[in-house]
Amino acid sequence: MGIAAEWGYWHPVWRADRLSPGELVTTVLLNEQVVLWRDLDQGLIHAAVDRCPHRGAALSLGRIEGGQLRCAYHGWCFDQQGQCTEVPALPYFSPPKSYRLQRYDVRIEYGLVWLARGDAEMPLFDAEGDTSRRHLLCGPYKLSASAPRIVENFLDMGHFAFVHEHLLGHRDHCEIPDYHVVHDALGIVVESAQAWQPKASADASEAALVDYRYEVRAPFQAALYKGKQRDGIALFICPHEPERSTVWFRLALFDLETSDEILLEFQDRIFSQDQPILESQQPKRLPLDQSLELHCAADKASVAYRRYLREHAIRFGTI
């Protein structure tokens, strides 16, 4: 069996600033138990399947010794490349190359630890490279919802007036003007979208009709650019299991004055309104068969996203 299409992309799994040297942590990515650790020498982060190849014990129960990972069960040691270097029960045994961990490729981007296997694509967030902006990472937010449902909610403007009333929308201004959806070589772009918002951002002082542009460049990630200045907000999701995810938001704002605390509180408030809705949806996995749910013209972005998932053979978190 070949590698699932979902492994053609990098996935975020941990905040980089919350992994200390010598610390072992465990998480789940695409139904696989993962162990992460930061070495004591160069501060590099490593990742492997959280299972000793000897007898299957969780490597996250072990510890880091001299820059190497020692299993808690029989004490086998593995270096930073995943190669077994010691079998304590056989002190004169030289482990062959086949005695090694199943490792992941690791990158640090957007303040997060990302994992992949083989030749994978990293989601683009163009605003990250703009040094004139203020960059801030929000999260993690843990929820019982599928990654595709979360992305679709991020693209959906029709819920603003009800779920985010008095902030991102108001029931007296429910209408979503027509907008354009473009499929390009990198994914989906939503252009010329607008929403009337009482408080579009933490520093907004009056209501306004706000311009939106969305981009989907990976199955479980998306970005939006809003307002005249084009403040950027990226959505990064770790798909743990088909119905369990962790979310981070990466802000790239021109607001250089509002405190971190106020910006984080505003994002926390918005997502706390989304979470119960997302966790209530049935079915919990996103239906790719268009006949299983009803659609209207305001749903063009989400319909395009479902088509994108089908065309890229993405099945995790869908039905």
Secondary structure, DSSP 8 states (H G I E B T S, - for coil): ----GGGGB-EEEEEGGG--BT-EEEEEETTEEEEEEE-SSS--EEEEESS-TTT---GGGSEEETTEEE-TTT--EE-TTSBEEE-TTSTT----TTSB--B-EEEEETTEEEEE-SS-B----GGGG-TTSEEEEEEEEEESS-HHHHHHHHH--TTHHHHTBTTTB-TTS------EEEEETTEEEEEEEEEEES-SSTT--S-EEEEEEEEEEETTEEEEEETTTTEEEEEEEEEEETTEEEEEEEEEES--SS-HHHHHHHHHHHHHHHHHHHHH-SSSSB--SGGGS---GGGHHHHHHHHHHHHTT--TTB-
